[in-house]
């Protein structure tokens, strides 16, 4: 068995264990164990805050969105039918709360993860090859992160959310589709468009395109810590 297979198997085992642990805590919560819910909050609050802040780009609003998401989850926990992973349900609610905050910020039109459904179906191939950045592109990390964050905010919300879940949070296409209640084809189409638009917009700052991996790494370095 190769190294890649071992890593994939180890990741799958860890994910399955986390899912099992989540359900043990969820069942305890449903039985009235408040401490179990606190454990779930501690397990996911940093990741949810990262998702919310990358969508909204406002620390206070991101905190509010996550708090509102946890509150809604607590209130609706008995309604959770366990047809999906608890983390999927939690992220879905957080994304919706974040988009609501973003809509209030803009106050011009409703922001939805269902935008551009027709163009999703009309897209062609979704592959976009990575290109390694040259030495001249490696500016100071703080400056680069600011550029990346600002550029990410220029994407329309429907593309931004997909990019955050796939390339920053590392969800699979299928996982992101479940969170967003979209088809995998729609997720692939939006991710392709998001990557292309990001590279096009970043080209004015760099002499050559920044690779998808490079972009994701810098966002990951800011994971849960930006303000």
mmCIF file of the C-alpha atoms, coordinates in Angstrom:
data_MODEL
# 
_entry.id   MODEL 
# 
loop_
_atom_site.group_PDB 
_atom_site.id 
_atom_site.type_symbol 
_atom_site.label_atom_id 
_atom_site.label_alt_id 
_atom_site.label_comp_id 
_atom_site.label_asym_id 
_atom_site.label_entity_id 
_atom_site.label_seq_id 
_atom_site.pdbx_PDB_ins_code 
_atom_site.Cartn_x 
_atom_site.Cartn_y 
_atom_site.Cartn_z 
_atom_site.occupancy 
_atom_site.B_iso_or_equiv 
_atom_site.pdbx_formal_charge 
_atom_site.auth_seq_id 
_atom_site.auth_comp_id 
_atom_site.auth_asym_id 
_atom_site.auth_atom_id 
_atom_site.pdbx_PDB_model_num 
ATOM 1   C CA . UNK A 1 1   ? 0.000   0.000  0.000   1.00 0.00 ? 1   UNK A CA 1 
ATOM 2   C CA . UNK A 1 2   ? 1.432   3.384  -1.025  1.00 0.00 ? 2   UNK A CA 1 
ATOM 3   C CA . UNK A 1 3   ? 1.908   6.415  1.202   1.00 0.00 ? 3   UNK A CA 1 
ATOM 4   C CA . UNK A 1 4   ? -1.005  8.272  -0.390  1.00 0.00 ? 4   UNK A CA 1 
ATOM 5   C CA . UNK A 1 5   ? -3.325  5.321  0.266   1.00 0.00 ? 5   UNK A CA 1 
ATOM 6   C CA . UNK A 1 6   ? -2.207  5.138  3.885   1.00 0.00 ? 6   UNK A CA 1 
ATOM 7   C CA . UNK A 1 7   ? -2.864  8.841  4.350   1.00 0.00 ? 7   UNK A CA 1 
ATOM 8   C CA . UNK A 1 8   ? -6.305  8.579  2.752   1.00 0.00 ? 8   UNK A CA 1 
ATOM 9   C CA . UNK A 1 9   ? -7.199  5.584  4.893   1.00 0.00 ? 9   UNK A CA 1 
ATOM 10  C CA . UNK A 1 10  ? -5.974  7.301  8.048   1.00 0.00 ? 10  UNK A CA 1 
ATOM 11  C CA . UNK A 1 11  ? -7.986  10.402 7.196   1.00 0.00 ? 11  UNK A CA 1 
ATOM 12  C CA . UNK A 1 12  ? -11.102 8.316  6.572   1.00 0.00 ? 12  UNK A CA 1 
ATOM 13  C CA . UNK A 1 13  ? -10.699 6.514  9.884   1.00 0.00 ? 13  UNK A CA 1 
ATOM 14  C CA . UNK A 1 14  ? -10.213 9.807  11.738  1.00 0.00 ? 14  UNK A CA 1 
ATOM 15  C CA . UNK A 1 15  ? -13.281 11.319 10.051  1.00 0.00 ? 15  UNK A CA 1 
ATOM 16  C CA . UNK A 1 16  ? -15.393 8.279  10.931  1.00 0.00 ? 16  UNK A CA 1 
ATOM 17  C CA . UNK A 1 17  ? -14.222 8.456  14.544  1.00 0.00 ? 17  UNK A CA 1 
ATOM 18  C CA . UNK A 1 18  ? -15.084 12.154 14.736  1.00 0.00 ? 18  UNK A CA 1 
ATOM 19  C CA . UNK A 1 19  ? -18.537 11.496 13.290  1.00 0.00 ? 19  UNK A CA 1 
ATOM 20  C CA . UNK A 1 20  ? -19.131 8.749  15.862  1.00 0.00 ? 20  UNK A CA 1 
ATOM 21  C CA . UNK A 1 21  ? -17.958 11.013 18.676  1.00 0.00 ? 21  UNK A CA 1 
ATOM 22  C CA . UNK A 1 22  ? -20.240 13.779 17.401  1.00 0.00 ? 22  UNK A CA 1 
ATOM 23  C CA . UNK A 1 23  ? -23.268 11.511 17.492  1.00 0.00 ? 23  UNK A CA 1 
ATOM 24  C CA . UNK A 1 24  ? -22.473 10.371 21.029  1.00 0.00 ? 24  UNK A CA 1 
ATOM 25  C CA . UNK A 1 25  ? -22.427 14.014 22.099  1.00 0.00 ? 25  UNK A CA 1 
ATOM 26  C CA . UNK A 1 26  ? -25.565 14.825 20.098  1.00 0.00 ? 26  UNK A CA 1 
ATOM 27  C CA . UNK A 1 27  ? -27.460 11.986 21.765  1.00 0.00 ? 27  UNK A CA 1 
ATOM 28  C CA . UNK A 1 28  ? -26.256 13.214 25.156  1.00 0.00 ? 28  UNK A CA 1 
ATOM 29  C CA . UNK A 1 29  ? -27.425 16.732 24.297  1.00 0.00 ? 29  UNK A CA 1 
ATOM 30  C CA . UNK A 1 30  ? -30.844 15.451 23.301  1.00 0.00 ? 30  UNK A CA 1 
ATOM 31  C CA . UNK A 1 31  ? -31.021 13.805 26.719  1.00 0.00 ? 31  UNK A CA 1 
ATOM 32  C CA . UNK A 1 32  ? -30.394 17.151 28.403  1.00 0.00 ? 32  UNK A CA 1 
ATOM 33  C CA . UNK A 1 33  ? -26.617 17.053 28.910  1.00 0.00 ? 33  UNK A CA 1 
ATOM 34  C CA . UNK A 1 34  ? -25.533 20.695 28.553  1.00 0.00 ? 34  UNK A CA 1 
ATOM 35  C CA . UNK A 1 35  ? -21.859 19.786 29.013  1.00 0.00 ? 35  UNK A CA 1 
ATOM 36  C CA . UNK A 1 36  ? -22.020 17.649 25.876  1.00 0.00 ? 36  UNK A CA 1 
ATOM 37  C CA . UNK A 1 37  ? -23.149 20.638 23.825  1.00 0.00 ? 37  UNK A CA 1 
ATOM 38  C CA . UNK A 1 38  ? -20.273 22.692 25.242  1.00 0.00 ? 38  UNK A CA 1 
ATOM 39  C CA . UNK A 1 39  ? -17.907 20.021 23.929  1.00 0.00 ? 39  UNK A CA 1 
ATOM 40  C CA . UNK A 1 40  ? -19.423 20.321 20.474  1.00 0.00 ? 40  UNK A CA 1 
ATOM 41  C CA . UNK A 1 41  ? -18.996 24.095 20.605  1.00 0.00 ? 41  UNK A CA 1 
ATOM 42  C CA . UNK A 1 42  ? -15.323 23.742 21.548  1.00 0.00 ? 42  UNK A CA 1 
ATOM 43  C CA . UNK A 1 43  ? -14.808 21.183 18.795  1.00 0.00 ? 43  UNK A CA 1 
ATOM 44  C CA . UNK A 1 44  ? -16.163 23.361 15.987  1.00 0.00 ? 44  UNK A CA 1 
ATOM 45  C CA . UNK A 1 45  ? -16.097 27.016 17.007  1.00 0.00 ? 45  UNK A CA 1 
ATOM 46  C CA . UNK A 1 46  ? -12.690 27.836 15.461  1.00 0.00 ? 46  UNK A CA 1 
ATOM 47  C CA . UNK A 1 47  ? -13.513 26.187 12.155  1.00 0.00 ? 47  UNK A CA 1 
ATOM 48  C CA . UNK A 1 48  ? -16.927 27.813 11.946  1.00 0.00 ? 48  UNK A CA 1 
ATOM 49  C CA . UNK A 1 49  ? -15.421 31.196 12.775  1.00 0.00 ? 49  UNK A CA 1 
ATOM 50  C CA . UNK A 1 50  ? -12.922 30.730 9.957   1.00 0.00 ? 50  UNK A CA 1 
ATOM 51  C CA . UNK A 1 51  ? -15.721 29.915 7.501   1.00 0.00 ? 51  UNK A CA 1 
ATOM 52  C CA . UNK A 1 52  ? -17.853 32.845 8.636   1.00 0.00 ? 52  UNK A CA 1 
ATOM 53  C CA . UNK A 1 53  ? -15.019 35.347 8.541   1.00 0.00 ? 53  UNK A CA 1 
ATOM 54  C CA . UNK A 1 54  ? -13.877 34.335 5.069   1.00 0.00 ? 54  UNK A CA 1 
ATOM 55  C CA . UNK A 1 55  ? -17.448 34.801 3.844   1.00 0.00 ? 55  UNK A CA 1 
ATOM 56  C CA . UNK A 1 56  ? -18.134 38.085 5.651   1.00 0.00 ? 56  UNK A CA 1 
ATOM 57  C CA . UNK A 1 57  ? -14.619 39.506 6.211   1.00 0.00 ? 57  UNK A CA 1 
ATOM 58  C CA . UNK A 1 58  ? -15.751 41.178 9.413   1.00 0.00 ? 58  UNK A CA 1 
ATOM 59  C CA . UNK A 1 59  ? -14.622 39.813 12.773  1.00 0.00 ? 59  UNK A CA 1 
ATOM 60  C CA . UNK A 1 60  ? -17.593 40.977 14.835  1.00 0.00 ? 60  UNK A CA 1 
ATOM 61  C CA . UNK A 1 61  ? -20.183 39.878 12.295  1.00 0.00 ? 61  UNK A CA 1 
ATOM 62  C CA . UNK A 1 62  ? -18.444 36.514 11.923  1.00 0.00 ? 62  UNK A CA 1 
ATOM 63  C CA . UNK A 1 63  ? -18.556 35.989 15.686  1.00 0.00 ? 63  UNK A CA 1 
ATOM 64  C CA . UNK A 1 64  ? -22.232 36.906 15.727  1.00 0.00 ? 64  UNK A CA 1 
ATOM 65  C CA . UNK A 1 65  ? -22.977 34.525 12.853  1.00 0.00 ? 65  UNK A CA 1 
ATOM 66  C CA . UNK A 1 66  ? -21.301 31.617 14.635  1.00 0.00 ? 66  UNK A CA 1 
ATOM 67  C CA . UNK A 1 67  ? -23.024 32.374 17.925  1.00 0.00 ? 67  UNK A CA 1 
ATOM 68  C CA . UNK A 1 68  ? -26.382 32.555 16.160  1.00 0.00 ? 68  UNK A CA 1 
ATOM 69  C CA . UNK A 1 69  ? -25.631 29.274 14.392  1.00 0.00 ? 69  UNK A CA 1 
ATOM 70  C CA . UNK A 1 70  ? -24.856 27.483 17.653  1.00 0.00 ? 70  UNK A CA 1 
ATOM 71  C CA . UNK A 1 71  ? -27.967 28.957 19.250  1.00 0.00 ? 71  UNK A CA 1 
ATOM 72  C CA . UNK A 1 72  ? -30.143 27.735 16.375  1.00 0.00 ? 72  UNK A CA 1 
ATOM 73  C CA . UNK A 1 73  ? -28.518 24.299 16.524  1.00 0.00 ? 73  UNK A CA 1 
ATOM 74  C CA . UNK A 1 74  ? -29.183 24.096 20.254  1.00 0.00 ? 74  UNK A CA 1 
ATOM 75  C CA . UNK A 1 75  ? -32.819 25.074 19.794  1.00 0.00 ? 75  UNK A CA 1 
ATOM 76  C CA . UNK A 1 76  ? -33.384 22.685 16.884  1.00 0.00 ? 76  UNK A CA 1 
ATOM 77  C CA . UNK A 1 77  ? -31.252 19.777 18.064  1.00 0.00 ? 77  UNK A CA 1 
ATOM 78  C CA . UNK A 1 78  ? -34.256 17.538 18.668  1.00 0.00 ? 78  UNK A CA 1 
ATOM 79  C CA . UNK A 1 79  ? -35.207 18.099 15.012  1.00 0.00 ? 79  UNK A CA 1 
ATOM 80  C CA . UNK A 1 80  ? -31.861 16.794 13.754  1.00 0.00 ? 80  UNK A CA 1 
ATOM 81  C CA . UNK A 1 81  ? -32.804 13.562 11.985  1.00 0.00 ? 81  UNK A CA 1 
ATOM 82  C CA . UNK A 1 82  ? -29.211 12.282 11.725  1.00 0.00 ? 82  UNK A CA 1 
ATOM 83  C CA . UNK A 1 83  ? -29.531 11.720 7.975   1.00 0.00 ? 83  UNK A CA 1 
ATOM 84  C CA . UNK A 1 84  ? -26.260 13.600 7.502   1.00 0.00 ? 84  UNK A CA 1 
ATOM 85  C CA . UNK A 1 85  ? -23.195 14.288 9.598   1.00 0.00 ? 85  UNK A CA 1 
ATOM 86  C CA . UNK A 1 86  ? -23.686 16.714 12.451  1.00 0.00 ? 86  UNK A CA 1 
ATOM 87  C CA . UNK A 1 87  ? -20.760 18.793 11.169  1.00 0.00 ? 87  UNK A CA 1 
ATOM 88  C CA . UNK A 1 88  ? -22.485 19.139 7.777   1.00 0.00 ? 88  UNK A CA 1 
ATOM 89  C CA . UNK A 1 89  ? -25.665 20.414 9.413   1.00 0.00 ? 89  UNK A CA 1 
ATOM 90  C CA . UNK A 1 90  ? -23.672 22.796 11.599  1.00 0.00 ? 90  UNK A CA 1 
ATOM 91  C CA . UNK A 1 91  ? -21.699 24.214 8.674   1.00 0.00 ? 91  UNK A CA 1 
ATOM 92  C CA . UNK A 1 92  ? -24.862 24.618 6.593   1.00 0.00 ? 92  UNK A CA 1 
ATOM 93  C CA . UNK A 1 93  ? -26.490 26.726 9.313   1.00 0.00 ? 93  UNK A CA 1 
ATOM 94  C CA . UNK A 1 94  ? -23.294 28.752 9.775   1.00 0.00 ? 94  UNK A CA 1 
ATOM 95  C CA . UNK A 1 95  ? -23.052 29.487 6.042   1.00 0.00 ? 95  UNK A CA 1 
ATOM 96  C CA . UNK A 1 96  ? -26.672 30.646 5.969   1.00 0.00 ? 96  UNK A CA 1 
ATOM 97  C CA . UNK A 1 97  ? -26.164 32.884 9.014   1.00 0.00 ? 97  UNK A CA 1 
ATOM 98  C CA . UNK A 1 98  ? -23.023 34.324 7.423   1.00 0.00 ? 98  UNK A CA 1 
ATOM 99  C CA . UNK A 1 99  ? -24.810 35.067 4.168   1.00 0.00 ? 99  UNK A CA 1 
ATOM 100 C CA . UNK A 1 100 ? -27.583 36.778 6.103   1.00 0.00 ? 100 UNK A CA 1 
ATOM 101 C CA . UNK A 1 101 ? -24.980 39.009 7.779   1.00 0.00 ? 101 UNK A CA 1 
ATOM 102 C CA . UNK A 1 102 ? -23.429 39.720 4.392   1.00 0.00 ? 102 UNK A CA 1 
ATOM 103 C CA . UNK A 1 103 ? -26.819 40.620 2.941   1.00 0.00 ? 103 UNK A CA 1 
ATOM 104 C CA . UNK A 1 104 ? -27.371 43.116 5.747   1.00 0.00 ? 104 UNK A CA 1 
ATOM 105 C CA . UNK A 1 105 ? -23.933 44.603 5.090   1.00 0.00 ? 105 UNK A CA 1 
ATOM 106 C CA . UNK A 1 106 ? -24.684 45.156 1.435   1.00 0.00 ? 106 UNK A CA 1 
ATOM 107 C CA . UNK A 1 107 ? -28.386 45.976 1.884   1.00 0.00 ? 107 UNK A CA 1 
ATOM 108 C CA . UNK A 1 108 ? -28.800 46.054 -1.892  1.00 0.00 ? 108 UNK A CA 1 
ATOM 109 C CA . UNK A 1 109 ? -30.019 42.606 -2.857  1.00 0.00 ? 109 UNK A CA 1 
ATOM 110 C CA . UNK A 1 110 ? -30.503 39.208 -1.319  1.00 0.00 ? 110 UNK A CA 1 
ATOM 111 C CA . UNK A 1 111 ? -27.405 37.058 -1.148  1.00 0.00 ? 111 UNK A CA 1 
ATOM 112 C CA . UNK A 1 112 ? -28.017 33.384 -1.819  1.00 0.00 ? 112 UNK A CA 1 
ATOM 113 C CA . UNK A 1 113 ? -25.983 30.244 -2.330  1.00 0.00 ? 113 UNK A CA 1 
ATOM 114 C CA . UNK A 1 114 ? -28.378 29.389 -5.160  1.00 0.00 ? 114 UNK A CA 1 
ATOM 115 C CA . UNK A 1 115 ? -27.198 32.167 -7.504  1.00 0.00 ? 115 UNK A CA 1 
ATOM 116 C CA . UNK A 1 116 ? -26.226 31.363 -11.080 1.00 0.00 ? 116 UNK A CA 1 
ATOM 117 C CA . UNK A 1 117 ? -27.844 27.920 -11.205 1.00 0.00 ? 117 UNK A CA 1 
ATOM 118 C CA . UNK A 1 118 ? -28.283 28.166 -14.980 1.00 0.00 ? 118 UNK A CA 1 
ATOM 119 C CA . UNK A 1 119 ? -24.673 29.107 -15.645 1.00 0.00 ? 119 UNK A CA 1 
ATOM 120 C CA . UNK A 1 120 ? -23.567 26.199 -13.438 1.00 0.00 ? 120 UNK A CA 1 
ATOM 121 C CA . UNK A 1 121 ? -25.253 23.805 -15.842 1.00 0.00 ? 121 UNK A CA 1 
ATOM 122 C CA . UNK A 1 122 ? -23.744 25.505 -18.872 1.00 0.00 ? 122 UNK A CA 1 
ATOM 123 C CA . UNK A 1 123 ? -20.122 25.321 -17.757 1.00 0.00 ? 123 UNK A CA 1 
ATOM 124 C CA . UNK A 1 124 ? -17.603 23.184 -19.599 1.00 0.00 ? 124 UNK A CA 1 
ATOM 125 C CA . UNK A 1 125 ? -14.475 21.458 -18.222 1.00 0.00 ? 125 UNK A CA 1 
ATOM 126 C CA . UNK A 1 126 ? -13.560 22.361 -14.668 1.00 0.00 ? 126 UNK A CA 1 
ATOM 127 C CA . UNK A 1 127 ? -9.817  21.652 -14.653 1.00 0.00 ? 127 UNK A CA 1 
ATOM 128 C CA . UNK A 1 128 ? -7.423  24.528 -14.117 1.00 0.00 ? 128 UNK A CA 1 
ATOM 129 C CA . UNK A 1 129 ? -3.762  23.625 -13.877 1.00 0.00 ? 129 UNK A CA 1 
ATOM 130 C CA . UNK A 1 130 ? -1.680  24.913 -10.977 1.00 0.00 ? 130 UNK A CA 1 
ATOM 131 C CA . UNK A 1 131 ? 1.391   27.033 -11.650 1.00 0.00 ? 131 UNK A CA 1 
ATOM 132 C CA . UNK A 1 132 ? 4.046   27.508 -9.024  1.00 0.00 ? 132 UNK A CA 1 
ATOM 133 C CA . UNK A 1 133 ? 4.678   31.139 -8.016  1.00 0.00 ? 133 UNK A CA 1 
ATOM 134 C CA . UNK A 1 134 ? 8.000   32.718 -8.817  1.00 0.00 ? 134 UNK A CA 1 
ATOM 135 C CA . UNK A 1 135 ? 10.293  34.167 -6.124  1.00 0.00 ? 135 UNK A CA 1 
ATOM 136 C CA . UNK A 1 136 ? 9.209   37.710 -6.996  1.00 0.00 ? 136 UNK A CA 1 
ATOM 137 C CA . UNK A 1 137 ? 5.663   36.832 -5.932  1.00 0.00 ? 137 UNK A CA 1 
ATOM 138 C CA . UNK A 1 138 ? 6.591   35.913 -2.386  1.00 0.00 ? 138 UNK A CA 1 
ATOM 139 C CA . UNK A 1 139 ? 5.953   39.236 -0.689  1.00 0.00 ? 139 UNK A CA 1 
ATOM 140 C CA . UNK A 1 140 ? 5.636   39.605 3.012   1.00 0.00 ? 140 UNK A CA 1 
ATOM 141 C CA . UNK A 1 141 ? 3.052   37.192 4.394   1.00 0.00 ? 141 UNK A CA 1 
ATOM 142 C CA . UNK A 1 142 ? 0.856   39.830 6.035   1.00 0.00 ? 142 UNK A CA 1 
ATOM 143 C CA . UNK A 1 143 ? 0.662   41.868 2.825   1.00 0.00 ? 143 UNK A CA 1 
ATOM 144 C CA . UNK A 1 144 ? -0.126  38.806 0.740   1.00 0.00 ? 144 UNK A CA 1 
ATOM 145 C CA . UNK A 1 145 ? -2.864  37.652 3.106   1.00 0.00 ? 145 UNK A CA 1 
ATOM 146 C CA . UNK A 1 146 ? -4.455  41.101 2.953   1.00 0.00 ? 146 UNK A CA 1 
ATOM 147 C CA . UNK A 1 147 ? -4.398  41.013 -0.841  1.00 0.00 ? 147 UNK A CA 1 
ATOM 148 C CA . UNK A 1 148 ? -5.911  37.539 -0.886  1.00 0.00 ? 148 UNK A CA 1 
ATOM 149 C CA . UNK A 1 149 ? -8.636  38.425 1.603   1.00 0.00 ? 149 UNK A CA 1 
ATOM 150 C CA . UNK A 1 150 ? -9.566  41.569 -0.293  1.00 0.00 ? 150 UNK A CA 1 
ATOM 151 C CA . UNK A 1 151 ? -9.595  39.717 -3.589  1.00 0.00 ? 151 UNK A CA 1 
ATOM 152 C CA . UNK A 1 152 ? -11.747 36.935 -2.144  1.00 0.00 ? 152 UNK A CA 1 
ATOM 153 C CA . UNK A 1 153 ? -14.307 39.522 -1.078  1.00 0.00 ? 153 UNK A CA 1 
ATOM 154 C CA . UNK A 1 154 ? -14.591 40.702 -4.693  1.00 0.00 ? 154 UNK A CA 1 
ATOM 155 C CA . UNK A 1 155 ? -16.105 37.352 -5.661  1.00 0.00 ? 155 UNK A CA 1 
ATOM 156 C CA . UNK A 1 156 ? -19.874 37.119 -5.655  1.00 0.00 ? 156 UNK A CA 1 
ATOM 157 C CA . UNK A 1 157 ? -21.067 35.235 -2.552  1.00 0.00 ? 157 UNK A CA 1 
ATOM 158 C CA . UNK A 1 158 ? -22.186 32.095 -4.408  1.00 0.00 ? 158 UNK A CA 1 
ATOM 159 C CA . UNK A 1 159 ? -18.628 31.603 -5.728  1.00 0.00 ? 159 UNK A CA 1 
ATOM 160 C CA . UNK A 1 160 ? -16.909 32.736 -2.556  1.00 0.00 ? 160 UNK A CA 1 
ATOM 161 C CA . UNK A 1 161 ? -18.726 30.222 -0.360  1.00 0.00 ? 161 UNK A CA 1 
ATOM 162 C CA . UNK A 1 162 ? -17.732 27.319 -2.590  1.00 0.00 ? 162 UNK A CA 1 
ATOM 163 C CA . UNK A 1 163 ? -14.102 28.443 -2.683  1.00 0.00 ? 163 UNK A CA 1 
ATOM 164 C CA . UNK A 1 164 ? -14.033 28.796 1.122   1.00 0.00 ? 164 UNK A CA 1 
ATOM 165 C CA . UNK A 1 165 ? -15.416 25.309 1.703   1.00 0.00 ? 165 UNK A CA 1 
ATOM 166 C CA . UNK A 1 166 ? -13.332 23.543 -0.961  1.00 0.00 ? 166 UNK A CA 1 
ATOM 167 C CA . UNK A 1 167 ? -9.989  25.314 -1.158  1.00 0.00 ? 167 UNK A CA 1 
ATOM 168 C CA . UNK A 1 168 ? -9.704  26.852 2.300   1.00 0.00 ? 168 UNK A CA 1 
ATOM 169 C CA . UNK A 1 169 ? -11.529 24.369 4.524   1.00 0.00 ? 169 UNK A CA 1 
ATOM 170 C CA . UNK A 1 170 ? -10.585 21.357 2.416   1.00 0.00 ? 170 UNK A CA 1 
ATOM 171 C CA . UNK A 1 171 ? -14.026 19.785 2.022   1.00 0.00 ? 171 UNK A CA 1 
ATOM 172 C CA . UNK A 1 172 ? -14.526 17.369 -0.842  1.00 0.00 ? 172 UNK A CA 1 
ATOM 173 C CA . UNK A 1 173 ? -16.832 18.261 -3.710  1.00 0.00 ? 173 UNK A CA 1 
ATOM 174 C CA . UNK A 1 174 ? -19.481 15.931 -2.310  1.00 0.00 ? 174 UNK A CA 1 
ATOM 175 C CA . UNK A 1 175 ? -19.178 17.345 1.216   1.00 0.00 ? 175 UNK A CA 1 
ATOM 176 C CA . UNK A 1 176 ? -19.429 20.928 -0.020  1.00 0.00 ? 176 UNK A CA 1 
ATOM 177 C CA . UNK A 1 177 ? -22.436 19.998 -2.153  1.00 0.00 ? 177 UNK A CA 1 
ATOM 178 C CA . UNK A 1 178 ? -24.173 18.541 0.897   1.00 0.00 ? 178 UNK A CA 1 
ATOM 179 C CA . UNK A 1 179 ? -23.440 21.590 3.034   1.00 0.00 ? 179 UNK A CA 1 
ATOM 180 C CA . UNK A 1 180 ? -24.717 23.972 0.367   1.00 0.00 ? 180 UNK A CA 1 
ATOM 181 C CA . UNK A 1 181 ? -27.558 21.712 -0.803  1.00 0.00 ? 181 UNK A CA 1 
ATOM 182 C CA . UNK A 1 182 ? -26.258 21.860 -4.367  1.00 0.00 ? 182 UNK A CA 1 
ATOM 183 C CA . UNK A 1 183 ? -25.314 19.199 -6.892  1.00 0.00 ? 183 UNK A CA 1 
ATOM 184 C CA . UNK A 1 184 ? -21.637 18.187 -7.178  1.00 0.00 ? 184 UNK A CA 1 
ATOM 185 C CA . UNK A 1 185 ? -21.708 19.504 -10.763 1.00 0.00 ? 185 UNK A CA 1 
ATOM 186 C CA . UNK A 1 186 ? -22.804 22.941 -9.516  1.00 0.00 ? 186 UNK A CA 1 
ATOM 187 C CA . UNK A 1 187 ? -20.046 22.940 -6.897  1.00 0.00 ? 187 UNK A CA 1 
ATOM 188 C CA . UNK A 1 188 ? -17.419 22.045 -9.503  1.00 0.00 ? 188 UNK A CA 1 
ATOM 189 C CA . UNK A 1 189 ? -18.663 24.759 -11.849 1.00 0.00 ? 189 UNK A CA 1 
ATOM 190 C CA . UNK A 1 190 ? -18.641 27.459 -9.184  1.00 0.00 ? 190 UNK A CA 1 
ATOM 191 C CA . UNK A 1 191 ? -15.235 26.405 -7.901  1.00 0.00 ? 191 UNK A CA 1 
ATOM 192 C CA . UNK A 1 192 ? -13.798 26.561 -11.424 1.00 0.00 ? 192 UNK A CA 1 
ATOM 193 C CA . UNK A 1 193 ? -15.192 30.057 -11.888 1.00 0.00 ? 193 UNK A CA 1 
ATOM 194 C CA . UNK A 1 194 ? -14.016 31.189 -8.451  1.00 0.00 ? 194 UNK A CA 1 
ATOM 195 C CA . UNK A 1 195 ? -10.452 29.986 -9.073  1.00 0.00 ? 195 UNK A CA 1 
ATOM 196 C CA . UNK A 1 196 ? -10.366 31.573 -12.512 1.00 0.00 ? 196 UNK A CA 1 
ATOM 197 C CA . UNK A 1 197 ? -11.665 34.922 -11.262 1.00 0.00 ? 197 UNK A CA 1 
ATOM 198 C CA . UNK A 1 198 ? -9.278  34.929 -8.310  1.00 0.00 ? 198 UNK A CA 1 
ATOM 199 C CA . UNK A 1 199 ? -6.286  34.273 -10.535 1.00 0.00 ? 199 UNK A CA 1 
ATOM 200 C CA . UNK A 1 200 ? -7.356  36.929 -13.009 1.00 0.00 ? 200 UNK A CA 1 
ATOM 201 C CA . UNK A 1 201 ? -7.769  39.519 -10.261 1.00 0.00 ? 201 UNK A CA 1 
ATOM 202 C CA . UNK A 1 202 ? -4.573  38.514 -8.479  1.00 0.00 ? 202 UNK A CA 1 
ATOM 203 C CA . UNK A 1 203 ? -2.585  38.893 -11.711 1.00 0.00 ? 203 UNK A CA 1 
ATOM 204 C CA . UNK A 1 204 ? -2.533  42.659 -11.227 1.00 0.00 ? 204 UNK A CA 1 
ATOM 205 C CA . UNK A 1 205 ? -0.528  42.120 -8.041  1.00 0.00 ? 205 UNK A CA 1 
ATOM 206 C CA . UNK A 1 206 ? 1.775   39.371 -9.296  1.00 0.00 ? 206 UNK A CA 1 
ATOM 207 C CA . UNK A 1 207 ? 3.779   38.916 -12.459 1.00 0.00 ? 207 UNK A CA 1 
ATOM 208 C CA . UNK A 1 208 ? 2.421   35.361 -12.890 1.00 0.00 ? 208 UNK A CA 1 
ATOM 209 C CA . UNK A 1 209 ? -0.676  33.657 -11.573 1.00 0.00 ? 209 UNK A CA 1 
ATOM 210 C CA . UNK A 1 210 ? -0.679  32.438 -7.999  1.00 0.00 ? 210 UNK A CA 1 
ATOM 211 C CA . UNK A 1 211 ? -1.402  28.728 -7.818  1.00 0.00 ? 211 UNK A CA 1 
ATOM 212 C CA . UNK A 1 212 ? -4.523  27.351 -6.177  1.00 0.00 ? 212 UNK A CA 1 
ATOM 213 C CA . UNK A 1 213 ? -2.357  25.533 -3.633  1.00 0.00 ? 213 UNK A CA 1 
ATOM 214 C CA . UNK A 1 214 ? -0.445  28.714 -2.811  1.00 0.00 ? 214 UNK A CA 1 
ATOM 215 C CA . UNK A 1 215 ? -3.665  30.671 -2.311  1.00 0.00 ? 215 UNK A CA 1 
ATOM 216 C CA . UNK A 1 216 ? -5.126  27.966 -0.110  1.00 0.00 ? 216 UNK A CA 1 
ATOM 217 C CA . UNK A 1 217 ? -1.980  27.741 2.006   1.00 0.00 ? 217 UNK A CA 1 
ATOM 218 C CA . UNK A 1 218 ? -2.015  31.434 2.816   1.00 0.00 ? 218 UNK A CA 1 
ATOM 219 C CA . UNK A 1 219 ? -5.672  31.402 3.727   1.00 0.00 ? 219 UNK A CA 1 
ATOM 220 C CA . UNK A 1 220 ? -5.004  28.367 5.902   1.00 0.00 ? 220 UNK A CA 1 
ATOM 221 C CA . UNK A 1 221 ? -2.223  30.235 7.709   1.00 0.00 ? 221 UNK A CA 1 
ATOM 222 C CA . UNK A 1 222 ? -4.843  32.788 8.697   1.00 0.00 ? 222 UNK A CA 1 
ATOM 223 C CA . UNK A 1 223 ? -7.229  30.027 9.818   1.00 0.00 ? 223 UNK A CA 1 
ATOM 224 C CA . UNK A 1 224 ? -9.364  31.338 12.646  1.00 0.00 ? 224 UNK A CA 1 
ATOM 225 C CA . UNK A 1 225 ? -7.005  34.164 13.555  1.00 0.00 ? 225 UNK A CA 1 
ATOM 226 C CA . UNK A 1 226 ? -7.771  37.117 11.294  1.00 0.00 ? 226 UNK A CA 1 
ATOM 227 C CA . UNK A 1 227 ? -9.546  40.239 12.485  1.00 0.00 ? 227 UNK A CA 1 
# 
